[in-house]
Amino acid sequence: MQPTEHPFAPFIRILGKGKKGSRSLTMEEAKQAMGMILDQQATPEQLGAFLMLLRVKEETAEELAGFVDAANSRIAPGNQPQADLDWSTYAGKRRRLPWFFLSALLLSKNDVRIAMHGSQEQTAGRIYTESLLPLFGITPSKNIEAARQALSESNFCFLPIEVLNPTLANIIALRRTLGLRSPVHTLCRLLNPLNAPFRIDGVFHPAYGPIHAKTAQLLGQTNSLTIRGDGGEAEIKPDSNCTLQWLQGGEYHEEVWPRRYPKRLLNETDLDHSDLPRLWNGELNHPYGEGAVIETTAACLKLLKRSDSTMTARQLAEKMWLGRDKNCFSA
């Protein structure tokens, strides 16, 4: 009697059959494979082989779209949008503070419902967004319903990846075991758990920007922004030109966002988390931080169609920043 092949084995064979015999997965194959992984139907050995074969090959937009589709189908609360802007944050910051977090809060104070999701403690020495929440009196949502409630009350929620899907969280944590990131890190950046009509994410490597945009197209998302931002997060660098990938009305185009400051500013040597609320409260003068907040907010306003040009988006972002309630996050 011939032994029966494991049902996940064909997906590994497709990827690993040598230079001439292997190929990328189709979108449907990728959806099936990730569905089996998320449903605990692949062995640990198969999961490791699968992830590393993809890592060496580098994932395609079709593969990513299939992975995201499988994950969203096990997360999404339904077809009705629960948020205006989906904001993923998985990279963590190392040389700069996560100033983009203030951009998200600023938008939430101006009637934009922000659904932020992310992970933390993947890599030592990085600052992950979830660790900032207590500074602003924000509690991470424990489930989708709690996220909805937070959006209703404050226009902002944060969903940890382990709440969205514990299996994805466990795979992300394998970075410490494998020594490498896997396609799941990219997959999570492209999730849209509350079905927002607009979404923003960041990349570090230039090649991933267009792949993220094409993946969003394949998933039927019509308005998204990918920023090659500081540290791989969705944050405009105010002292250098930033490459942006846009989907606007389903149409793709690339743009270079012009720098705010003519010269590069020095990196901080000592990153103090409390500088974020201090900048918001007006207690801190920090040109880089303020520039990053305003420019990132401006890019979001353009994405959200609240402005039709970079110049007017910047003007509106500056007006929002100057008019913020500096005491709303006071203890």
C-alpha contacts under 8 A as a table, 3 or more apart, distances in Angstrom:
res1	aa1	res2	aa2	distance
5	E	9	A	6.86
6	H	9	A	5.41
7	P	10	P	6.80
8	F	11	F	5.87
8	F	12	I	7.21
8	F	33	A	7.02
8	F	36	M	7.53
8	F	41	Q	7.71
8	F	42	A	6.17
8	F	46	Q	7.59
9	A	12	I	5.33
9	A	13	R	6.29
9	A	46	Q	7.51
10	P	13	R	4.94
10	P	14	I	6.16
11	F	14	I	5.20
11	F	15	L	6.61
11	F	25	L	7.72
11	F	29	E	7.60
11	F	33	A	6.73
11	F	50	F	7.76
12	I	15	L	5.30
12	I	16	G	5.92
12	I	46	Q	7.44
12	I	49	A	7.15
12	I	50	F	5.72
12	I	53	L	7.95
13	R	16	G	5.09
13	R	17	K	5.51
13	R	22	S	7.39
14	I	17	K	6.16
14	I	21	G	7.75
14	I	22	S	5.28
14	I	23	R	5.90
14	I	24	S	7.12
14	I	25	L	7.13
15	L	22	S	5.07
15	L	23	R	5.64
15	L	24	S	6.21
15	L	25	L	7.38
15	L	50	F	7.78
15	L	53	L	6.42
15	L	54	L	7.30
16	G	21	G	7.93
16	G	22	S	5.59
16	G	53	L	6.59
17	K	20	K	7.48
17	K	21	G	4.93
17	K	22	S	4.54
18	G	21	G	5.25
18	G	22	S	5.43
19	K	22	S	5.99
24	S	59	E	7.78
24	S	60	T	7.35
24	S	63	E	7.50
25	L	28	E	7.88
25	L	29	E	5.64
25	L	30	A	5.71
25	L	62	E	7.62
25	L	63	E	5.96
26	T	29	E	5.10
26	T	30	A	6.08
26	T	62	E	6.21
26	T	63	E	6.28
26	T	66	G	7.87
27	M	30	A	5.12
27	M	31	K	6.19
27	M	62	E	4.74
27	M	63	E	5.20
27	M	64	L	7.70
27	M	65	A	6.36
27	M	66	G	4.57
27	M	67	F	7.97
28	E	31	K	5.03
28	E	32	Q	6.24
28	E	66	G	6.00
29	E	32	Q	5.10
29	E	33	A	6.09
29	E	63	E	7.98
29	E	66	G	7.33
30	A	33	A	5.08
30	A	34	M	6.06
30	A	62	E	7.84
30	A	63	E	5.21
30	A	64	L	7.51
30	A	65	A	7.95
30	A	66	G	4.76
30	A	67	F	5.68
31	K	34	M	5.33
31	K	35	G	5.92
31	K	63	E	7.72
31	K	65	A	7.82
31	K	66	G	4.05
31	K	67	F	5.09
31	K	68	V	7.67
31	K	69	D	6.42
31	K	70	A	5.13
32	Q	35	G	5.03
32	Q	36	M	6.28
32	Q	66	G	7.78
32	Q	70	A	7.35
33	A	36	M	5.24
33	A	37	I	6.38
33	A	67	F	7.85
34	M	37	I	4.92
34	M	38	L	6.08
34	M	66	G	7.68
34	M	67	F	5.42
34	M	70	A	6.14
34	M	71	A	7.46
35	G	38	L	5.18
35	G	39	D	6.03
35	G	67	F	7.72
35	G	70	A	5.34
35	G	71	A	7.19
36	M	39	D	5.01
36	M	40	Q	6.21
36	M	41	Q	4.92
36	M	42	A	6.25
37	I	40	Q	5.17
37	I	41	Q	5.69
37	I	42	A	5.40
37	I	47	L	7.35
38	L	41	Q	7.54
38	L	71	A	7.50
38	L	167	T	6.03
38	L	168	L	7.41
40	Q	43	T	7.70
42	A	46	Q	6.05
42	A	47	L	6.33
43	T	46	Q	5.13
43	T	47	L	6.20
44	P	47	L	5.03
44	P	48	G	6.23
45	E	48	G	5.29
45	E	49	A	6.26
46	Q	49	A	5.17
46	Q	50	F	5.94
47	L	50	F	5.11
47	L	51	L	6.09
48	G	51	L	5.33
48	G	52	M	6.19
49	A	52	M	5.38
49	A	53	L	6.03
50	F	53	L	5.34
50	F	54	L	6.30
51	L	54	L	5.25
51	L	55	R	6.11
51	L	182	S	5.97
51	L	183	P	6.87
52	M	55	R	4.72
52	M	56	V	6.13
52	M	182	S	7.10
53	L	56	V	5.31
53	L	57	K	6.12
54	L	57	K	5.05
54	L	58	E	5.43
54	L	59	E	5.77
54	L	182	S	7.75
54	L	183	P	7.03
55	R	58	E	5.07
55	R	59	E	7.00
55	R	181	R	7.89
55	R	182	S	5.93
55	R	183	P	6.61
59	E	63	E	6.17
59	E	64	L	6.71
59	E	183	P	6.82
60	T	63	E	5.19
60	T	64	L	6.27
60	T	211	I	7.14
61	A	64	L	5.05
61	A	65	A	5.99
61	A	211	I	5.44
61	A	212	H	7.04
61	A	214	K	6.03
61	A	215	T	4.77
61	A	218	L	7.90
62	E	65	A	5.11
62	E	66	G	6.26
62	E	215	T	6.62
62	E	218	L	7.33
63	E	66	G	5.17
63	E	67	F	6.23
64	L	67	F	5.00
64	L	68	V	6.04
64	L	183	P	7.79
64	L	186	T	7.78
64	L	187	L	6.18
64	L	215	T	6.40
65	A	68	V	5.15
65	A	69	D	5.97
65	A	215	T	5.22
65	A	216	A	7.35
65	A	218	L	6.33
65	A	219	L	6.09
66	G	69	D	5.10
66	G	70	A	6.24
67	F	70	A	5.25
67	F	71	A	6.30
67	F	187	L	6.57
68	V	71	A	5.03
68	V	72	N	5.90
68	V	187	L	5.72
68	V	188	C	7.55
68	V	190	L	6.76
68	V	191	L	6.14
69	D	72	N	5.22
69	D	73	S	6.09
69	D	219	L	7.29
70	A	73	S	5.35
70	A	74	R	6.73
71	A	74	R	5.30
71	A	75	I	6.40
71	A	191	L	7.60
72	N	75	I	4.89
72	N	76	A	5.29
72	N	191	L	6.48
72	N	192	N	7.01
72	N	193	P	6.34
73	S	76	A	5.83
75	I	164	L	6.13
75	I	165	N	7.12
75	I	193	P	6.05
76	A	79	N	7.98
76	A	192	N	7.65
76	A	193	P	4.92
76	A	194	L	6.15
76	A	195	N	6.97
77	P	144	I	7.35
77	P	193	P	7.29
77	P	194	L	6.59
77	P	195	N	8.00
78	G	81	P	7.95
78	G	195	N	7.68
79	N	195	N	6.79
80	Q	195	N	6.99
81	P	84	D	7.32
81	P	194	L	6.24
81	P	195	N	4.91
81	P	196	A	5.23
81	P	197	P	6.93
82	Q	148	R	6.75
82	Q	194	L	5.18
82	Q	195	N	6.34
82	Q	196	A	6.35
83	A	86	D	7.00
83	A	113	R	5.04
83	A	114	I	5.99
83	A	115	A	6.00
83	A	151	L	7.33
83	A	194	L	6.12
83	A	195	N	6.98
83	A	196	A	4.91
83	A	197	P	7.74
84	D	112	V	6.16
84	D	113	R	5.01
84	D	114	I	6.22
84	D	115	A	7.73
84	D	196	A	5.01
84	D	197	P	5.98
84	D	198	F	6.12
85	L	112	V	7.28
85	L	113	R	6.32
85	L	114	I	5.07
85	L	115	A	6.22
85	L	196	A	5.42
85	L	197	P	6.68
85	L	198	F	4.77
85	L	199	R	5.17
85	L	200	I	7.34
85	L	304	L	7.98
86	D	114	I	6.17
86	D	115	A	4.96
86	D	116	M	6.03
86	D	192	N	6.09
86	D	194	L	7.51
86	D	195	N	7.81
86	D	196	A	5.63
86	D	197	P	7.97
86	D	198	F	6.25
86	D	199	R	4.38
86	D	200	I	6.23
87	W	114	I	6.99
87	W	115	A	6.05
87	W	116	M	4.61
87	W	117	H	6.55
87	W	199	R	5.92
87	W	200	I	5.11
87	W	201	D	6.13
88	S	116	M	5.68
88	S	117	H	5.15
88	S	118	G	5.89
88	S	188	C	7.63
88	S	189	R	5.20
88	S	190	L	7.37
88	S	191	L	7.75
88	S	200	I	6.73
88	S	201	D	5.39
88	S	202	G	7.76
88	S	234	A	7.95
89	T	92	G	7.22
89	T	116	M	7.19
89	T	117	H	6.16
89	T	118	G	4.76
89	T	119	S	7.27
89	T	128	Y	7.92
89	T	129	T	6.94
89	T	189	R	6.93
89	T	201	D	7.09
89	T	202	G	7.64
89	T	233	E	6.26
89	T	234	A	7.41
90	Y	117	H	7.99
90	Y	118	G	4.93
90	Y	119	S	5.45
90	Y	120	Q	7.19
90	Y	128	Y	7.44
90	Y	185	H	7.30
90	Y	188	C	7.78
90	Y	189	R	6.78
90	Y	233	E	7.38
91	A	128	Y	7.43
91	A	231	G	6.88
91	A	232	G	5.69
91	A	233	E	5.89
92	G	98	P	7.78
92	G	120	Q	7.44
92	G	126	R	5.32
92	G	127	I	5.09
92	G	128	Y	4.48
92	G	129	T	6.96
92	G	231	G	6.98
92	G	232	G	7.65
92	G	233	E	6.98
93	K	96	R	6.02
93	K	97	L	6.23
93	K	98	P	6.11
93	K	126	R	5.17
93	K	127	I	5.01
93	K	128	Y	6.65
93	K	230	D	7.57
93	K	231	G	5.42
93	K	232	G	7.86
93	K	233	E	7.42
94	R	97	L	7.41
94	R	125	G	6.42
94	R	126	R	4.69
94	R	127	I	6.35
94	R	231	G	6.78
95	R	231	G	7.53
95	R	267	N	6.33
95	R	268	E	6.89
95	R	269	T	7.95
95	R	271	L	7.88
96	R	99	W	7.95
96	R	230	D	7.70
96	R	267	N	6.73
96	R	268	E	6.68
96	R	271	L	7.00
97	L	127	I	7.31
97	L	271	L	6.44
97	L	272	D	7.78
97	L	273	H	7.16
97	L	276	L	7.78
97	L	289	G	7.95
98	P	101	F	5.92
98	P	127	I	7.42
98	P	128	Y	7.93
98	P	129	T	7.08
98	P	235	E	8.00
99	W	102	L	5.66
99	W	103	S	7.13
99	W	235	E	7.42
99	W	276	L	6.97
99	W	289	G	5.80
99	W	290	E	7.94
99	W	292	A	6.27
99	W	293	V	5.88
100	F	103	S	4.93
100	F	104	A	6.50
100	F	234	A	7.01
100	F	235	E	5.31
100	F	236	I	7.99
100	F	292	A	6.80
100	F	293	V	5.72
100	F	296	T	6.48
101	F	104	A	5.16
101	F	105	L	6.38
101	F	129	T	7.37
102	L	105	L	4.98
102	L	106	L	5.95
102	L	276	L	7.36
102	L	280	W	7.42
102	L	293	V	6.20
103	S	106	L	4.99
103	S	107	L	6.20
103	S	293	V	5.05
103	S	294	I	7.08
103	S	296	T	6.33
103	S	297	T	5.15
104	A	107	L	5.23
104	A	108	S	6.22
104	A	114	I	6.83
104	A	297	T	7.46
105	L	108	S	4.98
105	L	109	K	6.30
105	L	156	F	7.35
106	L	109	K	5.17
106	L	110	N	6.56
106	L	297	T	7.70
106	L	320	M	7.35
106	L	321	W	7.11
106	L	324	R	7.33
107	L	110	N	4.98
107	L	111	D	6.72
107	L	112	V	5.43
107	L	113	R	7.85
107	L	114	I	7.73
107	L	297	T	7.12
108	S	111	D	5.54
108	S	112	V	4.77
108	S	113	R	5.71
108	S	114	I	6.20
108	S	154	S	7.21
108	S	155	N	5.14
108	S	156	F	6.01
109	K	112	V	7.21
109	K	154	S	7.89
109	K	155	N	7.37
109	K	324	R	7.91
110	N	320	M	7.73
111	D	155	N	6.89
112	V	155	N	6.38
113	R	151	L	6.20
113	R	155	N	4.28
113	R	156	F	5.82
114	I	151	L	7.36
114	I	155	N	6.01
114	I	156	F	4.81
114	I	157	C	6.50
115	A	147	A	7.90
115	A	151	L	7.66
115	A	156	F	6.04
115	A	157	C	5.20
115	A	158	F	6.20
115	A	159	L	7.57
115	A	194	L	7.12
115	A	196	A	7.98
116	M	156	F	7.60
116	M	157	C	6.07
116	M	158	F	4.74
116	M	159	L	6.27
117	H	158	F	5.36
117	H	159	L	4.57
117	H	160	P	5.56
117	H	161	I	6.54
118	G	129	T	7.39
118	G	130	E	7.37
118	G	158	F	7.80
118	G	159	L	6.78
118	G	160	P	5.29
118	G	161	I	5.58
118	G	188	C	7.87
118	G	189	R	7.97
119	S	122	Q	7.59
119	S	128	Y	7.18
119	S	129	T	7.94
119	S	130	E	7.27
119	S	160	P	5.80
119	S	161	I	5.62
119	S	162	E	7.80
119	S	169	A	7.50
120	Q	128	Y	5.20
120	Q	129	T	7.38
120	Q	130	E	6.72
120	Q	131	S	7.82
121	E	124	A	6.66
121	E	126	R	7.70
121	E	128	Y	7.12
122	Q	172	I	7.31
122	Q	173	A	6.19
122	Q	175	R	6.78
122	Q	176	R	7.01
123	T	126	R	6.19
123	T	176	R	7.59
127	I	131	S	7.32
128	Y	131	S	5.84
128	Y	132	L	7.48
129	T	132	L	5.42
129	T	133	L	7.19
130	E	133	L	5.58
130	E	140	P	7.50
130	E	158	F	7.69
130	E	160	P	7.62
131	S	134	P	7.05
132	L	135	L	5.62
132	L	136	F	7.33
132	L	273	H	7.14
133	L	136	F	5.55
133	L	137	G	6.36
133	L	138	I	4.92
133	L	139	T	6.49
133	L	140	P	7.45
134	P	137	G	4.88
134	P	138	I	5.62
134	P	139	T	6.97
135	L	138	I	7.60
135	L	274	S	7.23
135	L	277	P	6.94
136	F	277	P	7.16
136	F	329	F	5.57
136	F	330	S	7.90
137	G	329	F	7.22
139	T	158	F	7.70
140	P	157	C	6.94
140	P	158	F	5.07
140	P	159	L	5.96
140	P	160	P	6.93
141	S	144	I	7.25
141	S	146	A	5.35
141	S	147	A	5.22
141	S	150	A	7.68
141	S	157	C	6.65
141	S	158	F	5.88
141	S	159	L	5.35
141	S	160	P	7.45
141	S	163	V	7.95
142	K	146	A	6.21
142	K	147	A	7.59
142	K	159	L	7.29
142	K	163	V	6.23
143	N	146	A	5.32
143	N	147	A	6.41
143	N	159	L	7.58
143	N	163	V	6.08
143	N	164	L	7.47
144	I	147	A	4.98
144	I	148	R	6.31
144	I	159	L	7.96
144	I	164	L	7.85
145	E	148	R	5.06
145	E	149	Q	6.31
146	A	149	Q	5.00
146	A	150	A	6.16
147	A	150	A	5.05
147	A	151	L	6.18
147	A	157	C	5.44
147	A	158	F	7.11
147	A	159	L	7.04
148	R	151	L	5.13
148	R	152	S	6.23
148	R	157	C	7.76
149	Q	152	S	5.02
149	Q	153	E	6.23
150	A	153	E	5.11
150	A	154	S	5.83
150	A	155	N	6.75
150	A	156	F	6.14
150	A	157	C	5.49
151	L	154	S	5.41
151	L	155	N	4.13
151	L	156	F	4.93
151	L	157	C	5.78
152	S	155	N	5.96
154	S	157	C	7.96
159	L	163	V	6.51
159	L	164	L	6.89
160	P	163	V	5.41
160	P	164	L	6.67
161	I	164	L	4.96
161	I	165	N	5.97
161	I	166	P	6.97
161	I	168	L	7.02
161	I	169	A	5.65
161	I	188	C	7.96
162	E	165	N	5.16
162	E	166	P	4.28
162	E	167	T	7.49
162	E	168	L	7.11
162	E	169	A	4.98
162	E	170	N	7.87
163	V	166	P	6.37
164	L	193	P	7.62
165	N	168	L	5.51
165	N	169	A	6.56
166	P	169	A	4.96
166	P	170	N	6.19
167	T	170	N	5.03
167	T	171	I	6.26
168	L	171	I	5.11
168	L	172	I	6.21
168	L	184	V	7.05
168	L	188	C	7.90
169	A	172	I	5.16
169	A	173	A	6.27
170	N	173	A	5.03
170	N	174	L	6.59
171	I	174	L	5.16
171	I	175	R	7.64
171	I	184	V	7.09
172	I	175	R	5.95
172	I	181	R	7.50
172	I	182	S	7.45
172	I	184	V	6.60
172	I	185	H	6.37
173	A	176	R	6.19
173	A	177	T	7.76
174	L	177	T	4.97
174	L	178	L	5.94
174	L	179	G	7.92
175	R	178	L	5.21
175	R	179	G	5.25
175	R	180	L	5.26
175	R	181	R	5.38
175	R	182	S	7.42
176	R	179	G	5.44
176	R	180	L	7.61
178	L	181	R	7.85
181	R	184	V	7.90
181	R	185	H	6.56
182	S	185	H	5.80
182	S	186	T	7.59
183	P	186	T	5.19
183	P	187	L	6.13
184	V	187	L	4.68
184	V	188	C	6.05
185	H	188	C	5.47
185	H	189	R	6.69
186	T	189	R	5.27
186	T	190	L	6.72
187	L	190	L	5.36
187	L	191	L	6.64
188	C	191	L	5.24
189	R	201	D	6.23
189	R	202	G	7.83
190	L	201	D	7.34
190	L	212	H	7.41
190	L	216	A	7.52
192	N	195	N	5.31
192	N	196	A	6.55
192	N	199	R	7.51
193	P	196	A	7.91
196	A	199	R	6.76
197	P	221	Q	7.38
197	P	222	T	7.68
197	P	223	N	6.81
198	F	221	Q	7.94
198	F	222	T	7.79
198	F	223	N	5.20
198	F	224	S	5.59
198	F	303	L	7.34
198	F	304	L	6.77
199	R	223	N	6.81
199	R	224	S	4.78
199	R	225	L	6.45
200	I	224	S	5.69
200	I	225	L	4.78
200	I	226	T	5.82
200	I	227	I	7.79
200	I	234	A	6.84
200	I	300	C	7.93
201	D	225	L	6.52
201	D	226	T	4.99
201	D	227	I	6.42
201	D	233	E	6.88
201	D	234	A	5.13
202	G	226	T	5.32
202	G	227	I	4.69
202	G	228	R	5.71
202	G	229	G	5.98
202	G	232	G	5.28
202	G	233	E	4.38
202	G	234	A	4.00
202	G	235	E	7.27
203	V	206	P	7.23
203	V	208	Y	6.49
203	V	209	G	6.39
203	V	226	T	7.05
203	V	227	I	6.23
203	V	228	R	4.91
203	V	229	G	6.51
203	V	231	G	7.95
203	V	232	G	4.32
203	V	233	E	6.23
203	V	234	A	7.34
204	F	208	Y	7.80
204	F	228	R	5.61
204	F	229	G	6.70
204	F	230	D	7.54
204	F	231	G	6.22
204	F	232	G	3.97
204	F	233	E	7.51
205	H	208	Y	5.85
205	H	209	G	7.63
205	H	228	R	7.37
205	H	232	G	7.73
206	P	209	G	5.84
206	P	228	R	6.70
207	A	210	P	6.49
207	A	211	I	7.07
208	Y	211	I	5.02
208	Y	212	H	6.08
209	G	212	H	5.30
209	G	213	A	6.48
209	G	226	T	6.05
209	G	227	I	7.27
209	G	228	R	6.96
209	G	244	L	7.60
209	G	245	Q	6.12
210	P	213	A	5.06
210	P	214	K	6.16
210	P	245	Q	6.44
211	I	214	K	5.14
211	I	215	T	6.04
212	H	215	T	5.08
212	H	216	A	6.22
212	H	226	T	7.08
213	A	216	A	5.11
213	A	217	Q	6.34
213	A	224	S	7.38
213	A	225	L	7.65
213	A	226	T	7.08
213	A	245	Q	6.52
213	A	246	W	6.95
213	A	247	L	6.62
213	A	252	Y	7.17
214	K	217	Q	4.96
214	K	218	L	6.27
215	T	218	L	5.09
215	T	219	L	6.28
216	A	219	L	5.05
216	A	220	G	6.37
216	A	221	Q	5.19
216	A	222	T	7.48
216	A	224	S	7.41
217	Q	220	G	5.12
217	Q	221	Q	5.52
217	Q	222	T	6.62
217	Q	247	L	7.72
217	Q	250	G	6.59
218	L	221	Q	7.53
220	G	250	G	7.87
221	Q	224	S	7.13
221	Q	250	G	6.94
222	T	247	L	5.90
222	T	248	Q	6.04
222	T	249	G	5.00
222	T	250	G	3.96
222	T	251	E	7.40
223	N	246	W	7.39
223	N	247	L	4.87
223	N	248	Q	4.76
223	N	249	G	5.86
223	N	250	G	6.34
223	N	303	L	6.98
224	S	246	W	5.87
224	S	247	L	5.00
224	S	248	Q	6.88
224	S	303	L	6.96
225	L	244	L	6.88
225	L	245	Q	5.74
225	L	246	W	4.76
225	L	247	L	6.44
225	L	303	L	6.85
226	T	234	A	7.06
226	T	244	L	5.75
226	T	245	Q	5.07
226	T	246	W	6.61
227	I	233	E	7.49
227	I	234	A	5.30
227	I	235	E	6.81
227	I	236	I	7.11
227	I	242	C	7.25
227	I	243	T	6.37
227	I	244	L	4.83
227	I	245	Q	6.62
228	R	232	G	6.33
228	R	233	E	7.52
228	R	234	A	7.14
228	R	235	E	7.92
228	R	236	I	7.91
228	R	242	C	6.37
228	R	243	T	5.68
228	R	244	L	6.42
229	G	232	G	5.35
229	G	233	E	5.42
229	G	234	A	5.41
229	G	235	E	4.84
229	G	236	I	5.40
229	G	237	K	6.28
229	G	242	C	6.80
230	D	233	E	5.84
230	D	234	A	7.43
230	D	235	E	5.89
230	D	236	I	6.89
230	D	237	K	6.08
234	A	296	T	7.79
235	E	292	A	6.73
235	E	296	T	5.59
236	I	242	C	6.43
236	I	292	A	5.71
236	I	295	E	5.96
236	I	296	T	5.06
237	K	240	S	5.78
237	K	241	N	7.14
237	K	242	C	6.52
237	K	259	R	7.30
237	K	291	G	7.98
237	K	292	A	5.86
237	K	295	E	7.87
238	P	241	N	7.56
238	P	259	R	5.22
238	P	260	R	4.92
238	P	261	Y	6.13
238	P	288	Y	6.66
238	P	291	G	5.43
238	P	292	A	5.35
238	P	295	E	6.70
239	D	259	R	5.31
239	D	260	R	5.92
239	D	261	Y	4.85
239	D	262	P	6.55
239	D	263	K	6.05
239	D	264	R	4.97
239	D	265	L	6.45
239	D	288	Y	7.55
240	S	258	P	7.25
240	S	259	R	4.77
240	S	260	R	7.54
240	S	261	Y	7.44
240	S	262	P	7.85
240	S	263	K	7.73
240	S	264	R	6.71
241	N	256	V	6.29
241	N	257	W	5.64
241	N	258	P	4.88
241	N	259	R	4.74
242	C	256	V	5.47
242	C	257	W	5.03
242	C	258	P	6.77
242	C	259	R	7.35
243	T	254	E	7.22
243	T	255	E	5.93
243	T	256	V	4.58
243	T	257	W	6.26
244	L	254	E	5.71
244	L	255	E	5.16
244	L	256	V	6.04
244	L	257	W	6.91
245	Q	252	Y	7.29
245	Q	253	H	6.12
245	Q	254	E	4.66
245	Q	255	E	6.51
246	W	251	E	7.81
246	W	252	Y	5.62
246	W	253	H	5.40
246	W	254	E	6.08
246	W	255	E	7.65
247	L	250	G	5.34
247	L	251	E	5.23
247	L	252	Y	4.64
247	L	253	H	6.70
248	Q	251	E	5.28
248	Q	252	Y	6.66
248	Q	303	L	7.53
259	R	262	P	6.86
260	R	291	G	7.01
260	R	295	E	7.77
261	Y	264	R	7.31
265	L	288	Y	7.05
268	E	271	L	6.41
272	D	275	D	5.67
273	H	276	L	6.07
274	S	277	P	5.77
274	S	278	R	6.27
275	D	278	R	4.86
275	D	279	L	5.92
275	D	284	L	7.05
276	L	279	L	5.28
276	L	280	W	6.42
277	P	280	W	4.94
277	P	281	N	5.98
277	P	329	F	7.42
278	R	281	N	5.03
278	R	282	G	6.13
278	R	283	E	5.00
278	R	284	L	5.42
279	L	282	G	5.18
279	L	283	E	5.90
279	L	284	L	4.79
279	L	285	N	6.82
279	L	286	H	7.16
279	L	289	G	7.78
279	L	290	E	7.56
280	W	283	E	7.65
280	W	326	K	6.01
281	N	284	L	7.77
281	N	326	K	4.47
281	N	327	N	6.23
281	N	329	F	7.76
281	N	330	S	7.70
282	G	285	N	7.47
282	G	326	K	6.63
286	H	289	G	5.39
286	H	290	E	6.07
287	P	290	E	5.24
287	P	291	G	5.90
288	Y	291	G	5.11
288	Y	292	A	6.04
289	G	292	A	5.14
289	G	293	V	6.21
290	E	293	V	5.15
290	E	294	I	6.21
291	G	294	I	5.24
291	G	295	E	5.96
292	A	295	E	5.29
292	A	296	T	5.86
293	V	296	T	5.37
293	V	297	T	6.00
294	I	297	T	5.12
294	I	298	A	6.07
294	I	314	R	7.00
294	I	317	A	5.52
294	I	318	E	5.94
294	I	321	W	6.93
295	E	298	A	4.97
295	E	299	A	6.29
295	E	314	R	6.54
295	E	317	A	7.40
296	T	299	A	5.17
296	T	300	C	6.35
297	T	300	C	5.10
297	T	301	L	6.20
297	T	314	R	7.95
297	T	317	A	5.76
298	A	301	L	5.03
298	A	302	K	6.31
298	A	310	T	7.28
298	A	313	A	4.75
298	A	314	R	4.92
298	A	315	Q	7.94
298	A	316	L	7.19
298	A	317	A	5.13
299	A	302	K	5.18
299	A	303	L	6.27
299	A	310	T	7.44
299	A	313	A	7.01
299	A	314	R	7.95
300	C	303	L	4.90
300	C	304	L	6.05
301	L	304	L	5.00
301	L	305	K	6.22
301	L	306	R	5.24
301	L	307	S	6.09
301	L	313	A	6.00
301	L	317	A	7.60
302	K	305	K	5.10
302	K	306	R	5.90
302	K	307	S	5.04
302	K	308	D	6.21
302	K	309	S	6.82
302	K	310	T	6.99
302	K	313	A	5.96
303	L	306	R	7.65
304	L	307	S	7.77
305	K	308	D	6.44
306	R	313	A	7.60
307	S	310	T	7.68
307	S	312	T	6.13
307	S	313	A	5.26
308	D	312	T	7.16
308	D	313	A	7.35
309	S	312	T	5.49
309	S	313	A	6.08
310	T	313	A	5.05
310	T	314	R	6.13
311	M	314	R	5.23
311	M	315	Q	6.36
312	T	315	Q	4.95
312	T	316	L	6.13
313	A	316	L	5.16
313	A	317	A	6.06
314	R	317	A	5.04
314	R	318	E	6.12
315	Q	318	E	5.22
315	Q	319	K	6.25
316	L	319	K	5.04
316	L	320	M	6.21
317	A	320	M	5.08
317	A	321	W	6.16
318	E	321	W	5.06
318	E	322	L	6.08
319	K	322	L	5.25
319	K	323	G	6.00
320	M	323	G	5.11
320	M	324	R	6.01
321	W	324	R	5.31
325	D	328	C	5.68
326	K	329	F	7.30
326	K	330	S	7.97
327	N	330	S	5.14
